[in-house]
């Protein structure tokens, strides 16, 4: 998928983050949800069943990513905007925070959740996994092949 990115002064300040249009009269929530999921799927959020979580590496646990926190967390990775129209009917872009209501709908959407890596097992310490003839330790972090997340041994 090709996304527009932030340019100009804001890009110099925040980097060339992808732009995602907030749902409004000309668009659907479904399009927004799918765009967010495809961009955020490799940014360090996961799900445990139908709950979106973020790892807390210091505490070695997962915290639920609630809608209010999701609004600011997502701004590290995307910029949301709305199209407005001037008195001549010409469109212009305004950058906006994601409304909490949209964040809530996104985090619980049946179209968003499958795009986020699912963790089925949490390993509190490095454990070996049988790999043919070898028995290597799993590296810390998410292992999509085994649907596991392993915290570092502190």
Buried (B, 14 or more C-beta within 10 A) or exposed (E): EEEEEBEEEEEEEEEEBBBBBBBEEEBEBEEBBBBBBBBBBEEEBBBBEEEBBBBEEEEBEBEEBBBEBBBEBBBEBBBBBBBEEEEEEEEEEEEEBBBBEBBBBBBBBEBBBEBBBBBEEBBEEBEEBEEEEEEEEBEBEBBEEBEBBBBEEE
